[in-house]
Every structure is written in structure tokens, then in C-alpha cells.
Amino acid sequence: MQLANAFRSRKRFKLSTFFTIPDDGNIRDEKRTNEKTDESSFNISEASLSINETPLSISEASLSISETPLSISETSLNITDTPLNIVDVKTRVIFQREDGKNMELDIVAESSCGRVLVVEVKKQAAKSGRSIVEDFHEKVMVYQSLRPDNIMVPAFLSLGGFTETATALCRENKIAINENIVTF
């Protein structure tokens, strides 16, 4: 509740004020990347393709991309430098998966630029583990599918801290983390 009130009171802030951002704050926006790229921007090496006599199949080896029509600033969100202008904050947002299971997000803060800050809060003394972070990541992915026009910025506040595997998973999934509530 204190964090939601802080979001409400400070309508414009940098996310780094509240959370540690993984990988220097660059969160890749796959949706925008996929929308703006075209076939002429890819250089596919022969080693990455497996061509059969009948259909063309692409192996699991990665495709090498030599040129992209977008700059890094357009395809990733530097959320430490770009202030969020919060226009709406909701707590305990309940939504449903496709199979009917109810899910709940602790804090959803919408910004005027279309980004949505989604925060999971754990007020327990025990460290948050990998399974809790995986559950939160699933919630974010389902919520993103319900709101495809918005860019989700996931953040996790765990007052008990994080295990090593949970921290690694947060970095991998670009989830901002913090272990204490910042007061002004």
C-alpha cells in the first residue's frame, strides 16, 4: 500500500527511484521490434537453415541479424532515464487466464506514454524463490495478452530479499527488483 501511495503522490518519477533495473535499464520491446521490421532487414546465414527436399525448416540455431531498420532506443525502453508520468494507479487488480483461473496483480500503475508498471509485493521475511518469480512472470505475460497495446514494465518488491536463482530469473526476464520500500 505504501508503494502504491508513493506512485500516486509522485506522478512523475524514474523507475530507478524505486527499483534496481537489470541490464542497465534496457528492456527490449519485442512487440515494437516485430511490428517495424521487414524481410529485407535480415541477413540469414546458410549455417542457420536446414533445407530438406520438401518443406523449408528453420533449425533451432539462431538467425544472425546484420542490419535492423531500428535504432536501439526505438526497440528497447531505457526505463532508468525516461520518467514515467503516472496517470492511474490500481491495487489488487484481478483478471482471468483463458482457462478461467483468476490471477491478481498487487499494483498496476499506468503511464501516459502507454507503459504499464506491474508490481508484485511480497511482505514476508523469507526470501522469494524461483517459483514465486515464475508465477509473477506468468501473470505479467497473461496481463500483457489482455492489453496488447500497452508495454508492460514488471517490477518485484520482496522485503525478505531474493534467492540467487530468483535474482537470476529476474535478470533473465527483465524484472526490476527491490528489497525495501523507498521513502521520500
C-alpha positions in Angstrom: 0.0 0.0 0.0 2.9 2.4 0.8 4.4 1.8 -2.7 1.0 2.4 -4.4 0.6 5.6 -2.4 4.2 6.7 -3.4 3.2 6.1 -7.0 0.1 8.2 -6.5 1.9 11.1 -4.8 4.8 11.3 -7.2 3.0 11.4 -10.6 6.3 11.7 -12.5 9.4 9.7 -11.5 12.1 7.5 -12.8 11.6 3.8 -12.1 15.2 3.6 -10.8 14.0 5.6 -7.8 12.1 2.6 -6.6 13.7 -0.5 -8.2 17.0 -1.9 -9.3 16.8 -2.3 -13.1 18.5 -5.3 -14.7 21.0 -4.8 -17.6 21.4 -1.0 -17.4 17.6 -0.4 -17.7 17.2 -1.6 -21.2 14.0 -3.6 -21.5 13.5 -5.0 -25.0 10.1 -4.2 -26.5 9.6 -7.3 -28.7 6.2 -6.1 -29.9 7.5 -2.9 -31.4 10.5 -4.7 -32.8 8.4 -7.3 -34.6 6.0 -4.6 -36.0 8.6 -2.4 -37.5 11.0 -5.0 -39.1 10.6 -6.2 -42.6 12.1 -9.2 -44.5 14.8 -7.0 -46.2 16.4 -6.2 -42.8 17.5 -9.8 -42.1 20.7 -11.5 -43.2 20.2 -15.2 -42.8 23.4 -17.3 -42.9 23.3 -20.7 -44.6 24.5 -22.4 -41.4 21.3 -21.5 -39.6 19.0 -23.1 -42.1 18.2 -26.7 -42.6 16.8 -27.2 -46.1 15.0 -30.5 -46.9 13.8 -31.6 -50.3 10.2 -30.9 -49.4 9.5 -28.1 -47.0 11.8 -25.4 -45.7 12.5 -25.8 -42.0 14.5 -23.5 -39.8 16.6 -25.2 -37.1 16.8 -24.1 -33.5 20.1 -22.3 -34.3 19.7 -18.6 -34.1 19.3 -16.4 -37.1 22.1 -13.8 -37.5 20.7 -10.3 -38.0 23.2 -8.0 -39.5 21.1 -4.9 -40.0 17.9 -3.7 -38.4 15.9 -0.7 -39.5 15.5 0.5 -35.9 17.9 2.1 -33.5 18.4 0.6 -30.0 16.4 3.5 -28.5 13.3 2.5 -30.5 13.5 -1.2 -29.7 14.3 -1.0 -26.1 13.0 1.0 -23.2 15.6 2.8 -21.2 13.4 3.0 -18.2 16.0 4.4 -15.8 16.3 7.6 -17.9 12.8 8.0 -19.2 10.5 9.3 -16.4 7.1 7.7 -16.0 4.1 10.1 -15.9 1.7 8.1 -13.8 -2.0 8.8 -14.7 -3.7 5.9 -12.9 -2.8 3.5 -10.0 -4.8 0.4 -9.2 -4.2 -2.1 -6.4 -5.3 -5.7 -6.3 -6.2 -6.0 -10.0 -7.9 -9.3 -10.6 -8.1 -10.8 -14.1 -8.6 -14.2 -15.7 -6.5 -16.5 -17.8 -8.0 -18.1 -20.8 -8.7 -21.3 -18.9 -10.7 -19.3 -16.3 -8.2 -19.2 -13.4 -8.3 -15.9 -11.5 -5.0 -14.1 -11.1 -4.1 -11.0 -9.1 -1.6 -8.2 -9.5 -0.7 -6.2 -6.5 -0.1 -2.8 -8.1 -0.8 -1.7 -11.7 0.4 1.9 -12.5 -0.4 3.3 -15.9 1.7 5.9 -17.5 0.6 8.5 -20.1 3.1 7.1 -22.6 1.4 3.7 -22.7 3.7 1.8 -20.4 2.2 -0.1 -17.5 4.2 -0.7 -14.4 3.1 -4.0 -12.9 4.4 -4.7 -9.4 4.3 -7.8 -7.2 4.8 -7.2 -3.5 5.9 -9.9 -1.0 5.9 -8.7 2.6 7.4 -11.9 4.1 10.6 -12.4 6.0 11.6 -15.4 3.9 13.4 -14.8 0.6 11.4 -15.0 -2.5 12.3 -18.0 -4.6 12.3 -19.0 -8.3 8.7 -20.4 -8.2 7.3 -17.1 -6.9 9.1 -15.1 -9.6 7.9 -17.6 -12.3 4.3 -17.2 -11.1 4.7 -13.4 -11.3 6.2 -13.6 -14.8 3.2 -15.8 -15.9 0.8 -13.1 -14.5 2.7 -10.4 -16.5 2.5 -12.4 -19.7 -1.2 -13.1 -19.3 -1.9 -9.5 -18.4 0.1 -8.4 -21.5 -2.0 -10.6 -23.7 -5.1 -8.9 -22.3 -3.7 -5.5 -23.0 -1.6 -5.9 -26.2 -1.4 -2.1 -26.9 0.5 -1.4 -23.7 4.1 -2.1 -22.8 4.5 -3.9 -19.5 7.3 -3.0 -17.1 7.4 -5.7 -14.5 8.8 -5.0 -11.0 9.1 -7.2 -7.9 9.3 -5.9 -4.3 10.3 -8.6 -1.8 11.0 -7.3 1.7 12.7 -10.7 2.6 15.1 -10.5 -0.4 15.6 -12.9 -3.2 17.4 -16.2 -3.6 20.2 -16.4 -6.1 18.1 -18.3 -8.7 15.2 -15.9 -8.3 17.6 -12.9 -8.9 19.0 -14.6 -12.0 15.5 -15.3 -13.3 14.5 -11.7 -12.7 17.5 -10.6 -14.7 16.7 -13.0 -17.5 13.0 -11.9 -17.7 13.9 -8.2 -17.3 12.1 -7.8 -14.0 13.1 -4.8 -11.9 13.7 -5.8 -8.2 13.9 -4.2 -4.8 14.2 -5.4 -1.2 13.0 -2.3 0.6 10.4 0.5 0.3 11.9 3.8 -0.7 10.5 6.8 1.3 10.9 10.4 0.5 
